[in-house]
């Protein structure tokens, strides 16, 4: 048998052994840290999901409570009005001689009052004394900041007004909620009929608030649901959608649109803003819109911090309805 020399045993380098141990220790710490981080993220995600679902449910419950109050107050008001009509029917009306014909005083409209191309404040035609309806008296027992009611497909919501930040994370009754509420811009007052009403609401994925506005990108939905109802404390109103716009709020950027030109009291500035809005609208419309028309703007956020979506509607004029609207060609 051939002789095989013994191999010299390899003596590990003490420094290398220590480095290996330290590396293994670092790997264990890293694995433990990743495990803790993953667990923390899972817990955080679960908490966020539960909070999201809880707040969404709370938001819907607030909406239901206010809607019930709105409907009950409406029913009570209708019953009172019906009783009044019956009472008038039963009360004999004395026959008086017809007065001599008089020349009726001319009706002064906001357009007729416009001076130097500016739109002047105008009183509500049917409510110059600002009498609040019984429905809103009942609603404001729930929250003194409720100033309106918005009705559109799949949405019945109270509209509040306080400032432009509070209702970003509070519901219409003042409870903390990330769904927020639909609120009127703080710069708009209702003591006279506003030419422009700007309402804000979150674009919630669950459909709450203005989560449904993105449906107006589709022409079929746009034409099927183009009439929106907004009642303020002092006046009822229906509005026909005439433009849908996605825009940027930063001046000079691509897609920028100056929404505040629509709220200008300068007729030329406002008219130009309306024309630009129509030109950039995602859905075409033949509805006639003029500077003196009252306009309702529904505004919500999109993915970017400065990206917005807006649905613009014009108040129905006297004699108009959903089937018969004044068109540009007329």
FENDAKA-V553153 format. One line per field, one symbol per residue. phi: phi as a letter, one per 20 degrees, with the letter a starting at -180 (. if undefined). Layout:
phi = ???
This chain:
phi = .fedffeffeegfgfffffffffffffffffffffffffffffffffffffgfffffffffffffffffffffffffffffffffffffeefdfedfffffcffffeeefffegclmdeegcffgdbfeleffffffffffebfefcacdcbgmbccfddbbbecgefccefdnefaffmbecegfedddfcfffcddddafeffenflefefffffegffgffcedddcdegdaeadcefcbccdbdeegnefnfceffffefeefffffffffffffeffcfbdffccgefecdddcbedfefdecccddcdgfegnebfecdfdfff
